[in-house]
Amino acid sequence: MQVGSLVKFKATDVVAMITAITREGDYNSFRLHVTGDALANTACADGITYVSEDMMQRTAEVISESR
């Protein structure tokens, strides 16, 4: 998983693009731009959210790898 990759969350089929990867203490954090209205009416309604690397590996799969 790298910046620019598209990922799909297995349970919901929601697609997101990785826009940044940062180091947060002892783990990596992925900044995501989520497509569609999956985050509508939430604190992340602008489509931007963050997920830990561990959570990404367990819940999402890469559907288009960035070059």
C-alpha atoms as one frame of an Amber mdcrd trajectory, in Angstrom:
protein
   0.000   0.000   0.000   1.376   3.367  -1.000   0.238   6.917  -1.688  -2.036
   6.953  -4.743  -3.264   3.370  -4.332  -6.982   2.655  -4.377  -8.282   0.376
  -1.643 -11.663  -1.259  -1.107 -13.004  -2.105   2.326 -14.097  -5.733   2.367
 -17.202  -5.395   4.539 -18.718  -2.362   2.794 -17.174  -2.212  -0.715 -16.329
   1.450  -0.020 -13.413   2.679  -2.149 -10.778   5.144  -0.964  -7.491   6.583
  -2.203  -4.440   6.721   0.045  -3.366  10.373   0.021  -0.645  10.261   2.693
   1.175   7.847   4.981   2.616   9.203   8.206   4.432   7.712  11.159   2.485
   8.122  14.415   4.695   6.937  17.266   5.138   3.207  16.690   2.684   2.716
  13.798   1.865   4.066  10.345  -1.293   6.069   9.740  -2.997   6.247   6.340
  -4.854   9.398   5.292  -7.706   8.398   2.987 -10.022  10.230   0.613 -13.192
   8.142   0.638 -15.362   8.169  -2.497 -19.130   8.548  -2.554 -21.220   9.416
   0.466 -20.033   6.683   2.850 -18.969   9.338   5.377 -21.959  11.658   4.903
 -23.425  12.955   8.156 -20.258  12.106  10.094 -17.424  14.194  11.461 -15.536
  13.150   8.298 -18.232  14.280   5.836 -15.565  15.938   3.659 -14.404  12.402
   2.743 -11.058  12.623   4.547 -10.323  10.117   7.304  -7.400   8.291   8.888
  -6.828   4.571   9.446  -3.967   2.713  11.119  -1.834   0.362   9.035  -3.009
  -2.603  11.109  -6.673  -1.730  10.483  -6.018  -1.250   6.745  -4.363  -4.657
   6.452  -7.240  -6.373   8.244 -10.181  -4.607   6.605  -9.155  -3.430   3.120
  -7.584  -4.711  -0.067  -5.660  -2.854  -2.765  -7.666  -2.740  -5.992  -5.285
  -0.480  -7.935  -1.651  -0.071  -6.932  -0.021   3.309  -7.440   3.018   3.376
  -9.719
